């Protein structure tokens, strides 16, 4: 069997996320400093700032908790002083110990992030709790974040919900967004998309980028709100313009699919690049696809490989599969089957069906890995059991042929059917073949005709020829030579030798078409040149009798010789009969021509008989969305 692997086109994967750690850094200096510089000229001079800072230090040293907190912020942000987290934490602590809620929250942040003090989630939770109980919204939000993640406190989504709600009801945008996430995922509360949309909307209207993205997601999916791609586009755009990488990725996906906006691959690539440059693996993978396919950018396999590698090294399975494909084909990178197998394996072990299938193909061909039929069966099965139609078809094929597994027509039929029901034309054709022969299923020509027709209408030449044969024989369908000729012609025009030979026969007999020996010879020659013995015999007979071609015993004997060598049972007698009418020189010339003859490359996989031809090729492209 010959196999070709496949590339994977990854389209927008939309995932709601909780922003950061659920904590917020301290606010800018407020209260005491504002009072001190209130009457200063705008903007304040260097001297005025120094005077304000001196007054702030004086107030802090006198024990003013607001001044102590703001002095801590000055040290944390390096405002008027050298940045010094340790000094910042010291002043936060002084104010916090006086019960000043903003300082308690900021001290909690210091312990949360390990800035100026050893990182200590338990201490962070202690100080957040003190501030939260005084109604500090930031502290309530941050305490909710610790509870959601089980940092410094037991993981408790209900407790997280409580604190997020308290902060959200005070108008805290980050808490509103976090509360929306809990409703979205059903954590600590019954899943409620409508409530999620409500809280995301409140945060989004305040400009929270994460909430804008996630509200866009709900409109995109129609969860909690009517599905509306234009609304999704609006909110993704707001978040994307703030530099939010996931929204940039999602916005690119809408442009790529033409959802809520005219399809625009160039615009899609632009947004994918923005997110990719921020390190978003899915965007890097999609940008790689854009370069590989030449969608919105000039086709550039080298650039595709660069972006696939960036995403692959982050563990993104789709990019690992695509990078493997480039190594297999030598596109943008040197051809390296071993490296292809390496990347396919990484993706396959994450459960990605196309990678599992492609890895199976490498084991089938012994490329980059030892040839191993058992490994072929194992990886095809893994992908097939996830519903991947190419793997289902090929797993059916190896059961059909007994390659790496015991031959089992019943098992073959089961896998062919699974792939056939998903529209795989090769599987439909082969399932029809099993029904024709009664292998693994009860013989049923009507069922065979049904599956052949499905594949034939997709342009499968083998199925077109097999369906034509059923019409010619009146098996499973009414006998109809005209219909048979039409389907034989469709397959013949695709270069399928078996159909060309059958069509030649119909023209010779005038069945379903007007009798026309010239047409008969034309189609017979096409099949004969591909090495089909029965067609070679037929063409020899036409040359012998001068039907549709000038009578030519040398040509006739040449084709009879080839047909006999190919196993045609009638050819030896015909060869011997015509030789009796020829000179020694003519016989020698015919033998010489036969010895020099080379078959043309078949365009369609060959099988054993016209009514039991089984397609054995692997498909080369997959454009399904892969989450």
N, C-alpha and C positions, 0 to 999 in steps of 0.2 A: 504494500500500500504506500501511496505517496501522501505526505502530509504538509500542509502549510499552516503556520501559526497565525495569530491575529493580534491586531492592535486594539486598544480599548479607548474609546472616547468617553471621557468623564465629563458630565455636565453638572450644573450647580447642585451642591449638596448643602442643604439649609439646616443649620443646627443652632438652637437657642443656647446661649451661654450665660453663666453668672459672672458678673464683672469682677475681675481681680480677686482679692482676698475678702471682699466684703467690708473693707475698712477704708477710711478716708484720711488723708494726711491733714495736719493742722492747718487752720485757716490763716490768712494774712493777719498781721498785727492789727489789733482793734482796740477800742475803748480808750485806754490810758494814752496811747500814742496819739490817737486821733484828737483827743482833748488838748494835748500839748501843742500839736502843730496846726491846730484849727485856724489860728489867726496869722500863720506864717504866709509869706508871699507864695503864689502858685506859678510854676512848680517851686518847691522849697529849695533854698540854696544848700550847699554842702554844710555851711556853718549851722544853718537851721536844723538840718538833719542830725548833726552831731549834738546840738543842744537838746533836741528832742530825745535822742538816745540817752544822753546823760541824765535827763529828767526821768526817763523810764527806768534806768538803773537805780537811781536814787529812790524812786517809788517802790521798786522791787525789793531793794535792801531794807526799806522801811516796813516791809511785810505786806504790801498791797498785792492781793492774789491775782487781780487782773493784770497788773504790771508784771508780776512774776511770770504769768502765763505767756504774755506777749514778748517778754524778753527771751523766753524759751523758744518762741517761734522765730525771733530774730537770729538766734544762734542756729536753729535748725535750717533756716533758709539762707544764712550768710548775709543778712541785711544790716549793713553798718558795722558788722563784726565778721571775723573769720568764721566760716561754717564749723560748728563744733557740736555734734550730736550729744556728746557726753555732758557738755555744759547745758544744752537745751533740756536734757532729761532732769538735770539737777533742779532747774528752775520750775519745770513742770511739777516735780515732786513737792517742792515747797508750797506751790499754790494748791496742788491736789490734796495735800494733808490738811489744808484749811477748809476742804470741802468744796473747792471751786470746780464746778462741773466741767467747763471747757478744758481745764488743765488735767482733770482726771481722765478725760477722753484722750487728750494728747499724750499723756503718760502711758495710757493703754496702747496707743499706736506705737510708741517707742519700744515697749516690750513685745508687741506684735511683730514688728519688723526687725527687732534687734538693733536699733539705732541708739547708740550711746549707753546701752545696757545690754546684757546678754539676752538673747531671744528667749522669751518665756511666755507661752500662751496662757498659762494659768494666771500669771500676774496680769497679763493683758486683760483677761476676762474679769479679774477682780476689779480693776480700775474702770473698765467699761461699765460694769454693773453699778458701781457707785454713781457714775455720771448718768447712766440710763435711768436709774431710779429717781433722779432729779429731773427727768424729762429731757435730757440732752439727746436730740434726734440723731446726731452723728454716732454717739455712743450706742444708742439703741440699734442702729443699723449694723454697726460693727460687731456688737454682741450677738446679733442674729446671725451674722456671717460665721462666727466661731461655733455657734450652736449647730448650724447647718453642716459644718465640716468636722465637728467633733474635735476642735482644737482648744485645749485647756479646760474644756467642759465635755461631758458626755454628748455624743451626737444625738440631737433631739430636734426633729423638724418642727414639732409643735411649738417648742420653745423658740425656735428661729422665727416661726410664723408670728408668734406673739410680739416679739421685739421689732420685726420688720413692719408689722401693722402699726405699732405705736409711732414709729418714725414716719411711716408713709402717711398716716393721718395728720401729721404735722407739716406735710408737704415735701418731705425729703425725697428727692427724685431717685436717688440710688436705692433707697429702701422700697420705693414704689416699684422699681424695676425688679428688685430681688423678690418682692412679694408676688409679683406677676409670675416669676419663674416657678415659685412653689405651687401656685395654682396650675400652671402649665403642666408640670410634671406630677402633680398629685402628691407632693411631699408635705406631710403634716396636715393635710387637708384633702378632701375629695377633689379629684381632678376636675377643673372647671375652666374651660377655655374662655368662656365669656368673662369670668372674673379676671383671668389672666390678661385678656385684651383691655379690660377697664383700667387695670393698674399700669400696664405698659403705656396706655394712651396718656395717663396723667404724667408719667415720667417723660414720655416722648415729647409732650407739649412744652416741657421745661428744657428741652434740648438734650436730654440724656441719650447718647449715641447708641448704647447697648439696647435701651428700650425701643428706640426708633427702629433698629434692626429687627428686634423680635416682634414688634407690632407689624412690621412689614412681612415677617414670616407668617404671622397668623392670617393676614390678608392673602398672602400667597397660597396658603393651604386651605383657606376657608374654615379656620378653626376659631369659634367664638365670635366670628364676624363673617358676613357673606364673602365668598371668594371674590377677590377684586385685584387683578394684576396691576391695574393703574395705581391703586392705593398702595400696594406693595412697593411699586416702583418709587412712589413719592417718599415713603418712609426710608427705604433703602438709600435713596439719594441723599436725604438729609443726614443720615448717619455716615454715609460714604464720604460726603464733603467735609466731614469733621475728621476724616482719616481713619475711620473705624474699619479695620481690615476685613472682618467677616461680612460687613455690609457691602464693601467694595466687591468682594467675591460674589455675593448674592446678586448684586446689581449687574455684574458681568454675566451671570447666568441668565438673567431675564433678557438681556440684549442678545445673547447667544441663541435663546429659544424663541425670541420674538414674542414674549409674554408681557402685555401691557405697553408695548412699544414695538415699533417696526424692527424686525430682525436686523441686527447690525453687528457683524463679527468684528469690525474694526473697533467699535465702541466697547464691545465685550472684552477684546484683548487689552484695551487701554485700562479698564477697571481691574481685570485679572492681574495686569502688571503692577498696578498700585498696591494691591493686596500682597502679591508675590514678593515685592521688594520689602515688605514688612515681615516676611518670613512665613506667611500663611501657606501651609503645605498644599491644601486643595487648590488654591489659586495658582501656585507654582505648577501643579500638575495640569491644570486646565490651560495655562499659558503654554506649557509644553505641547499640549494637543494642538493648540492654535498654530504653533510653528510647524509641527509635524504635518498638519493637514493644509497649511497655507490659508487659514481662515482669519481674515482681518489683518494679517501680516504676511510678508513674503515667506514662502515655504523655506525652512532652514532647519535641517535635521540636527545640525551641530548645536544650534540654539535650543532646539527641542530637548536634546540630550542634557544640556546644561540645567534646564529647569526641571526635567524629570529627576535628575540626580539630586538636586536640592530637596525636592519633595520626598524622594525615595529614602534619603538619608535621615529624614524625620520619621520614617516608618510608614509612610503613606502607601498602602498596598497597590492602588491603581497606578501610581507613578512607578513603583517597583516593576510592575508588570510591563508597563510601556517602555521603561528603560531596558528591560530584558528583550523586548521586541526589537529595539534599535540595535542592540548587540547581535541579536540573531540575524538581522538583515544587513548589518554593516552600514547603517544609515546614521551619519553624524558621528559615528565612532567606528574604530576598526571592528570588522566582523570577528566575534569571539563567542562561540557557542558555550564555552565553559562559563563565561561571565553572564551570558543570557540565562543559563540554567541557575546560576547563583541568585539572580534577581527574581526569576520566576519562583524559585523555591521560597524566598523570603515572603513574597506575596501569597503564594499557595498555602504556606503555613499559617497565614492569617485568615485563610478560608476564602480567598477570592477565586470564584469559579473560573474566569478566563485564564488566570495564571495556572491554576491546577490543570486545566485542559492543555495549555501550551507546554507545561512541564511534561505532561504525558506524551505529547507529540515528540519532544526531544528524546525521551526514553524510547519511543517507537523507532526513531531514526538513528539513535545512537549518536546524537550530536551534543557534545559537551558533557555527556554522561554515558556510561556503558549502555548498550542496547539491552533492554530488560522488559519483556512482555508483561511480567507480573507488575512492575512499576507502572506500566502503561495502564493496565486494568485498574490499579489502585487509584491513580490520579484522575482517570476518566470517571470512575465511580464517585469519587468525592465531589466533583463538579456536577455530575449528573444528578446526584441526590439532592443538590440544591436547586434543581430545576433548570440547569443550563442546557439549552437544546443541542448545541454542538456536541457536548460531551455525551448527552443521552443518545444521540444518533451514532456517535463513534463507539460508545460502549455496546450498543446493539450490534454494530458491525463486527466487533471482535468476538462477541458471543456467536454471531452468525458464522464466522470463519474459524472459530475455535483457536484464536490467537491469544496465548497467555492465560486462557481460561478454557475449561471444557466446552466443546461445541454444544450449544443449547439454543435451539430455535425458539423455544417458548420464551426464554429470557430475552433473546434478541427481539422478539415481537413486542414484548412489554416495553423495552427501551425505545424501540422505533416508534411505538404508539405515543409515548410521552413527548418525544421530539416532534412527531407528526402533528399532534394536536396543538403545538405551538407554532406550526406553519413551516417547519423545516422540510424543504422539498425533497432532499435526498432520503430522509426518513420516510416520508410519504410514499416515495417510489419503492423503497425496499420493503415497506410494510405491504404494499400492493403485491410485491413479488412473493412474499410469504403466503398471502391469501391465494395467489394463483396456484402455488405448488402444494398448499396445505401443510406448510412447515411451521410447527409451533402454534398453529391455529387451524381451525377446521377449514378445508378448502371452500372458498366462496368467491366466485368470479365477480359477483355483483359488488362485494366489498372491495375486491381488488380494483375494479373499475373506478370505484369512488375515490380511492386513495391515489391511483394513477392520475385521475383527472385533476385532483387538487395540485399535485406536483406539476403536471403538464401545463396547467394554466399559469404556473409561476415560471414557465420556460424551461423546465427540466427535460432535456432531450431524451433521456432514457425512458422517462415516464411517458412522454409523447409517443415514442415508438411502441412501448408496451400497451398503451391504451389503443393505439391503432390496430395492434394485433388482435385485441379483444373484439374490436368492431369487425375485423376481417373474418374472425371465427364465430362471431355471434355469441360470445361467452360473457355473461353478466350484463350485456347490452344487446340491443337488436343488431342483427347482421346488417352492416352498412358499408359497402366497399368505398363509397364516396367519402364517408366520414373517416374511414381508415386511411385513404389516400391523403386527406388533408392533414391528419396528425403525423403520418409518415413524412410528409413534405416539411412540416415544421421542424421535425427532428433532423431530417436530412440537411436542411439549410443551415443547421448549426454544426454540420460536419460529422454527424453520428453515422458511422459506417453501416451498422445493422439496419438503420432506417433507410439509408441510401440504397442498399441492396434490395430491401422490400419494396421501395418505391419503384425501382427499376423493374422488378417482377410485375407490379401492377401495370406499368406502361407496356410491358411486353405482352401481357394477357388482355389489356384493355379493360381492366376491372377497376371501376370507380373513377377512371380517367379514360380519355380516348386512347385507343391503341396507337403507340408511337415508339417505333424501335429506336429512333434517334435519341429520344429522351431516355429510353431504357438504357441505351449504351452510355449516355452521359453519366447517369447516376450509378450505373454499374462500375464504370471506370473510377469514379470518385471513391467508392468503397474498396475496389480492388487495389487501388494505390495505397490504401491504408493497411493492406495485408489481410483483408477478410477473405478467407478461402472460398466461401460459397459465391462471393461476388467475382473472384478471379475465375472460377469455373464458368459463371454466367457470361463474363466478358469474352472468355475463350470461345464459348459456343456462338456468340454473336459474330466474332471475327470468322469463325469457321463457316457460318452460313451467309455472311455478308448482310446481316440485318442491323440497320442503323449505322453501320460502319462499312468501309470497303472490305470485301472478302480478302483475308490475309492469313494463310496457313501458318506462317512463321509467328505472327502475333498470337494466333490461336494456340499453337503448341507452347509458346512461352508461358501463357497464362494457365494452360492446363498443367504444365510442369510445376508452376508455383502453387496452384490449388492442390495438387497431389502432395506436394511437400508440406502444405499446411493442413493436411488431414482430410480433405474433401473426399468422400467415398466414391463419388462418380467420376472424379477426375482421371484416375489411372486408365480406365477403359477408354474414355474420350481421347486421352493422350495417345494411347496405342492405336486407336482407329485412325486418327488424323495423320499419324506418322507414316502409315502405309501409303498415303497419297503424296508424300513429300520426298524430295531428293535428300541424299546424305548431307549436301551442303546446307539445305534449308533446316534440316534437323539440328545440325551443328550450330547454325546461327541462332536458332531458337534457344538452344541450351546456353549459348554464350550470353544472350540477352537476359535470360532468367538468372544466370549467375551474377550478372552485374546489377540486377535490379535491387533497389533499396526502398523499403516502405516509407511513406510520408508519416509524420508524427500524428497519431490519433488525437483529435480534438476533444473527444469524450472518452471517459474510462470504459474499457471493454469488459464484457462479462462473458458468460458461457453460452447462453442461448437468448434469443430475442425475448422470450417471455419470462426469463429469470435473470435479467441483467440487474446487477446491484451496484449502485454508485459507491465508489470507494475513495472519493476525493475529500479533502478537508477544506472547509471554507476559510477564506483569507482575511475577512474583515468583520469586525463586530462594532456596531454603533449604538448599542444599547446603553442607556444611562446606568452607571454603576455606583451605587451609594458607597 
